Amino acid sequence: MCGAPGGFSQIARDKTNKKGHVFLVDIARIKSIPDIKEIIKGDITKISTIILLQESMKKHGSLDKEVIVLADCSPNISGNWITDQARQIWLSEVALGISNFFLAEKFVTKVFQGEFYLELLQKIREIYNQVKIHKPETSRKRSSETYVIAKERKNKELPLFNKKFLILED
Ligand SMILES: C[S@@+](CC[C@H](N)C(=O)[O-])C[C@H]1O[C@@H](n2cnc3c(N)ncnc32)[C@H](O)[C@@H]1O
């Protein structure tokens, strides 16, 4: 989710020795990337985008594979920290909803720490048994950016549309 211009997707592709089915969704238009199954230009907060992704996964025979949702969303930065941080957390929460939609076994998301961060962590913990916080060395020490890595999905059979976590609008 929010994968343009494609650095993380290429790493995901390479880490799986090109065996993993990588789908990239971003609101920005980008050129094709070799061995990425599909690049979907769309807003992740719109259900129509997620339906497109689902159709594409079906077309490529990916729906019965283990799903990992990797979200690196940053909103358009307005310069107002409170607004930008809240928007970023909201995008991460939408990504969590998407991870729930696809019953993803693992969920990784960037977060800007601040207001609503602990609530988001709580929601992730409700879905996953193992939740770790990781600050990559490449991320500036003073920046509030960090990554949450969640593994071991608790409930394997939640309904696809779970209103509690899926906050999508069209
Ligand atoms: C930090 S960049 C991602 C970089 C990417 N991980 C990579 O390795 O190339 C953040 C991305 O979030 C995307 N984004 C922000 N809001 C979005 C939304 N509502 N739907 C889809 N993408 C969104 C931006 O277009 C931008 O490309």
The ligand as an ORCA input file, in Angstrom:
! r2SCAN-3c Opt
* xyz 0 1
  C       6.984      7.497      1.399
  S       6.111      7.248     -0.096
  C       6.227      5.503     -0.305
  C       7.588      5.056     -0.784
  C       7.590      3.568     -1.134
  N       7.513      2.759      0.066
  C       8.817      3.119     -1.913
  O       9.564      2.279     -1.404
  O       9.042      3.588     -3.020
  C       4.450      7.482      0.434
  C       3.415      7.243     -0.652
  O       2.108      7.325     -0.081
  C       1.242      7.585     -1.172
  N      -0.126      7.887     -0.710
  C      -0.506      8.870      0.120
  N      -1.840      8.840      0.323
  C      -2.319      7.792     -0.404
  C      -3.620      7.242     -0.611
  N      -4.693      7.759     -0.008
  N      -3.742      6.181     -1.410
  C      -2.644      5.649     -2.026
  N      -1.393      6.117     -1.879
  C      -1.226      7.178     -1.071
  C       1.963      8.736     -1.855
  O       1.490      8.933     -3.174
  C       3.425      8.277     -1.793
  O       3.814      7.657     -2.982
*
